[in-house]
Amino acid sequence: MFGILKSAAPSVYQNLSSAQFGAGMRLTGALLLDVRRPEEFAQGHLPGAVNMDISDPGFAQRVATLDSKRPAYVYCRSGARSAKAAKELGIAGFSQVFNLAGGMLDWPSKLGRSTLR
């Protein structure tokens, strides 16, 4: 009976401070995902980030196209949406998933703006 209370997939992601996240996202081969809405992404994002909106109904399908062998660094505004996305990445087979605890609210520097209009 108590087995029912366990989650279907174990939490495979790790929350990182902004300093830890910043160092990790610069590693060769790291995948940097911004899971905010496109309009939020356009207002500013981390260099090299790919925008994959967690609220998009096709999010899981888009995640399935990514290389799950790469370490994934995920962020959003506050860390809540990226935590949800990090769980989805774990379900998709990623074994190295890192969430920016506190999100962009805790990021110490200005964000780059998107050149897309």
Backbone as CSV, one residue per row, in Angstrom:
resi,resn,N_x,N_y,N_z,CA_x,CA_y,CA_z,C_x,C_y,C_z
1,MET,0.812,-1.191,0.000,0.000,0.000,0.000,0.860,1.261,0.000
2,PHE,1.926,1.273,0.791,2.761,2.466,0.843,3.554,2.667,-0.440
3,GLY,3.741,1.617,-1.222,4.437,1.728,-2.499,3.727,2.653,-3.463
4,ILE,2.425,2.794,-3.297,1.646,3.672,-4.161,2.061,5.122,-3.964
5,LEU,2.521,5.468,-2.776,2.891,6.843,-2.476,4.222,7.245,-3.089
6,LYS,5.009,6.289,-3.534,6.290,6.614,-4.159,6.054,7.203,-5.534
7,SER,6.923,8.114,-5.950,6.790,8.688,-7.280,7.198,7.647,-8.315
8,ALA,6.670,7.789,-9.522,6.941,6.841,-10.594,8.402,6.888,-11.020
9,ALA,9.000,8.073,-10.999,10.400,8.212,-11.408,11.166,8.917,-10.298
10,PRO,12.330,8.398,-9.934,13.113,9.060,-8.895,13.633,10.406,-9.392
11,SER,13.847,11.302,-8.472,14.406,12.600,-8.821,15.870,12.413,-9.195
12,VAL,16.201,12.704,-10.441,17.564,12.491,-10.900,18.306,13.800,-11.126
13,TYR,17.709,14.897,-10.757,18.383,16.170,-10.977,18.960,16.703,-9.679
14,GLN,19.899,17.619,-9.843,20.556,18.239,-8.693,20.364,19.741,-8.780
15,ASN,19.965,20.371,-7.683,19.861,21.825,-7.615,21.254,22.401,-7.392
16,LEU,21.578,23.444,-8.150,22.883,24.091,-8.035,22.726,25.571,-7.725
17,SER,23.705,26.121,-7.032,23.761,27.571,-6.825,24.112,28.225,-8.161
18,SER,23.965,29.535,-8.248,24.295,30.225,-9.500,25.772,30.052,-9.859
19,ALA,26.666,30.033,-8.876,28.100,29.848,-9.147,28.366,28.445,-9.699
20,GLN,27.774,27.434,-9.075,27.959,26.063,-9.545,27.360,25.884,-10.940
21,PHE,26.173,26.437,-11.145,25.479,26.330,-12.419,26.297,27.020,-13.514
22,GLY,26.793,28.217,-13.212,27.590,28.972,-14.183,28.840,28.222,-14.614
23,ALA,29.506,27.581,-13.683,30.708,26.807,-14.014,30.342,25.587,-14.851
24,GLY,29.286,24.894,-14.483,28.891,23.683,-15.186,28.399,23.921,-16.590
25,MET,27.619,24.982,-16.786,27.040,25.228,-18.106,28.105,25.573,-19.149
26,ARG,29.300,25.926,-18.698,30.391,26.273,-19.613,31.226,25.056,-20.033
27,LEU,30.936,23.904,-19.438,31.687,22.701,-19.778,31.378,22.263,-21.207
28,THR,32.379,21.759,-21.885,32.198,21.271,-23.246,31.150,20.173,-23.266
29,GLY,30.216,20.285,-24.176,29.178,19.277,-24.323,27.934,19.510,-23.506
30,ALA,27.932,20.513,-22.634,26.765,20.777,-21.798,25.616,21.329,-22.639
31,LEU,24.425,20.928,-22.305,23.208,21.401,-22.941,22.564,22.396,-21.993
32,LEU,22.319,23.612,-22.457,21.748,24.664,-21.624,20.331,24.956,-22.096
33,LEU,19.348,24.673,-21.243,17.943,24.840,-21.597,17.272,25.916,-20.759
34,ASP,16.667,26.868,-21.431,15.844,27.898,-20.808,14.405,27.453,-21.043
35,VAL,13.676,27.133,-19.992,12.334,26.564,-20.156,11.218,27.598,-19.940
36,ARG,11.568,28.865,-20.038,10.573,29.933,-19.916,9.820,30.108,-21.242
37,ARG,8.791,30.934,-21.215,8.037,31.247,-22.431,8.925,32.018,-23.406
38,PRO,8.662,31.910,-24.710,9.495,32.601,-25.709,9.634,34.100,-25.471
39,GLU,8.579,34.751,-24.998,8.667,36.200,-24.761,9.593,36.514,-23.588
40,GLU,9.652,35.639,-22.609,10.588,35.813,-21.499,12.018,35.609,-21.996
41,PHE,12.210,34.590,-22.804,13.522,34.292,-23.384,14.031,35.483,-24.198
42,ALA,13.148,36.083,-24.993,13.521,37.218,-25.837,13.949,38.434,-25.026
43,GLN,13.467,38.552,-23.791,13.824,39.679,-22.934,15.222,39.535,-22.350
44,GLY,15.786,38.326,-22.411,17.134,38.087,-21.908,17.304,36.642,-21.490
45,HIS,18.453,36.089,-21.842,18.735,34.689,-21.523,20.241,34.481,-21.413
46,LEU,20.634,33.339,-20.886,22.047,33.009,-20.768,22.623,32.692,-22.149
47,PRO,23.863,33.093,-22.417,24.483,32.840,-23.720,24.528,31.342,-24.027
48,GLY,24.093,30.998,-25.231,24.117,29.610,-25.668,22.894,28.807,-25.283
49,ALA,21.944,29.429,-24.594,20.748,28.708,-24.153,19.811,28.422,-25.314
50,VAL,19.157,27.275,-25.224,18.112,26.881,-26.161,16.794,27.055,-25.427
51,ASN,15.832,27.706,-26.075,14.534,27.933,-25.445,13.591,26.772,-25.760
52,MET,13.138,26.090,-24.702,12.153,25.016,-24.821,11.109,25.243,-23.736
53,ASP,10.020,25.881,-24.101,8.959,26.271,-23.175,8.329,25.044,-22.518
54,ILE,8.463,24.948,-21.197,7.912,23.819,-20.436,6.390,23.762,-20.540
55,SER,5.733,24.890,-20.775,4.269,24.897,-20.862,3.758,24.506,-22.244
56,ASP,4.652,24.336,-23.199,4.270,23.914,-24.547,3.843,22.447,-24.502
57,PRO,2.693,22.107,-25.089,2.239,20.713,-25.064,3.228,19.732,-25.705
58,GLY,4.088,20.203,-26.573,5.058,19.338,-27.232,6.401,19.253,-26.530
59,PHE,6.465,19.744,-25.286,7.744,19.781,-24.568,8.382,18.397,-24.464
60,ALA,7.644,17.405,-24.039,8.201,16.056,-23.859,8.725,15.492,-25.176
61,GLN,8.023,15.759,-26.270,8.480,15.286,-27.577,9.770,15.983,-27.997
62,ARG,9.878,17.273,-27.698,11.108,18.006,-28.029,12.273,17.496,-27.197
63,VAL,12.035,17.213,-25.925,13.074,16.685,-25.041,13.575,15.340,-25.579
64,ALA,12.664,14.540,-26.101,13.026,13.219,-26.617,13.984,13.290,-27.802
65,THR,14.071,14.444,-28.464,14.979,14.598,-29.606,16.395,14.989,-29.179
66,LEU,16.579,15.312,-27.910,17.878,15.756,-27.412,18.775,14.566,-27.079
67,ASP,20.081,14.807,-27.064,21.057,13.772,-26.718,21.093,13.606,-25.201
68,SER,20.530,12.513,-24.720,20.417,12.293,-23.277,21.754,11.952,-22.616
69,LYS,22.805,11.789,-23.408,24.128,11.514,-22.838,24.839,12.803,-22.424
70,ARG,24.323,13.938,-22.891,24.921,15.230,-22.537,24.408,15.691,-21.176
71,PRO,25.253,16.345,-20.385,24.732,16.934,-19.142,23.810,18.098,-19.490
72,ALA,22.667,18.168,-18.826,21.671,19.204,-19.106,21.582,20.179,-17.941
73,TYR,21.706,21.461,-18.256,21.588,22.545,-17.282,20.304,23.297,-17.624
74,VAL,19.372,23.337,-16.683,18.027,23.843,-16.928,17.734,25.019,-16.001
75,TYR,17.116,26.057,-16.563,16.750,27.203,-15.732,15.461,27.859,-16.209
76,CYS,14.868,28.635,-15.310,13.690,29.446,-15.597,13.790,30.716,-14.756
77,ARG,12.690,31.357,-14.496,12.719,32.608,-13.729,13.038,32.365,-12.254
78,SER,12.329,31.404,-11.636,12.475,31.215,-10.193,12.994,29.840,-9.783
79,GLY,13.053,28.918,-10.702,13.502,27.564,-10.399,12.387,26.539,-10.330
80,ALA,11.139,26.980,-10.316,10.010,26.048,-10.212,9.748,25.316,-11.526
81,ARG,9.638,26.060,-12.628,9.392,25.414,-13.924,10.573,24.558,-14.336
82,SER,11.784,25.036,-14.034,12.961,24.248,-14.419,13.068,22.970,-13.600
83,ALA,12.588,22.970,-12.364,12.571,21.737,-11.567,11.631,20.723,-12.214
84,LYS,10.490,21.194,-12.686,9.540,20.315,-13.387,10.178,19.792,-14.678
85,ALA,10.850,20.675,-15.406,11.520,20.270,-16.648,12.640,19.276,-16.358
86,ALA,13.363,19.490,-15.270,14.450,18.582,-14.896,13.913,17.174,-14.646
87,LYS,12.754,17.078,-14.024,12.121,15.771,-13.813,11.780,15.119,-15.149
88,GLU,11.269,15.916,-16.079,10.934,15.404,-17.415,12.186,14.889,-18.128
89,LEU,13.289,15.602,-17.974,14.541,15.161,-18.584,14.974,13.821,-17.993
90,GLY,14.803,13.650,-16.703,15.124,12.382,-16.060,14.283,11.249,-16.607
91,ILE,13.004,11.513,-16.792,12.097,10.514,-17.358,12.518,10.162,-18.783
92,ALA,13.044,11.155,-19.510,13.480,10.949,-20.890,14.830,10.241,-20.985
93,GLY,15.448,9.943,-19.844,16.687,9.180,-19.861,17.962,9.951,-19.583
94,PHE,17.853,11.232,-19.288,19.035,12.007,-18.935,19.506,11.584,-17.546
95,SER,20.784,11.340,-17.404,21.304,10.943,-16.091,22.028,12.090,-15.386
96,GLN,22.367,13.134,-16.121,23.035,14.298,-15.543,22.192,15.535,-15.813
97,VAL,21.372,15.906,-14.841,20.475,17.047,-14.989,20.697,17.991,-13.809
98,PHE,20.866,19.269,-14.120,21.168,20.267,-13.102,20.197,21.436,-13.229
99,ASN,19.590,21.801,-12.114,18.612,22.871,-12.055,19.215,24.085,-11.355
100,LEU,18.992,25.263,-11.910,19.448,26.498,-11.275,18.492,26.842,-10.143
101,ALA,18.897,26.542,-8.915,18.073,26.837,-7.736,17.891,28.351,-7.635
102,GLY,16.666,28.787,-7.503,16.392,30.221,-7.427,16.211,30.866,-8.783
103,GLY,16.503,30.137,-9.847,16.311,30.635,-11.204,17.056,31.920,-11.504
104,MET,16.568,32.613,-12.510,17.222,33.848,-12.941,17.097,34.963,-11.912
105,LEU,16.168,34.799,-10.987,16.054,35.795,-9.907,17.329,35.832,-9.071
106,ASP,18.056,34.704,-9.020,19.299,34.634,-8.248,20.551,34.730,-9.115
107,TRP,20.380,34.974,-10.425,21.545,35.064,-11.307,22.238,36.406,-11.070
108,PRO,23.571,36.405,-10.922,24.274,37.616,-10.502,24.552,38.667,-11.588
109,SER,24.309,38.358,-12.864,24.646,39.334,-13.903,23.500,39.511,-14.881
110,LYS,23.635,40.503,-15.756,22.620,40.786,-16.754,22.559,39.660,-17.776
111,LEU,21.392,39.507,-18.363,21.180,38.490,-19.385,21.343,39.080,-20.771
112,GLY,21.762,38.249,-21.723,21.830,38.664,-23.113,20.439,38.661,-23.713
113,ARG,20.223,39.558,-24.638,18.913,39.627,-25.316,18.972,38.808,-26.590
114,SER,17.817,38.264,-26.935,17.688,37.476,-28.153,17.723,38.406,-29.350
115,THR,18.314,37.945,-30.439,18.314,38.721,-31.669,17.088,38.373,-32.514
116,LEU,16.304,37.407,-32.085,15.090,37.036,-32.803,13.985,38.012,-32.505
117,ARG,13.188,38.283,-33.480,12.040,39.200,-33.287,10.766,38.492,-33.657
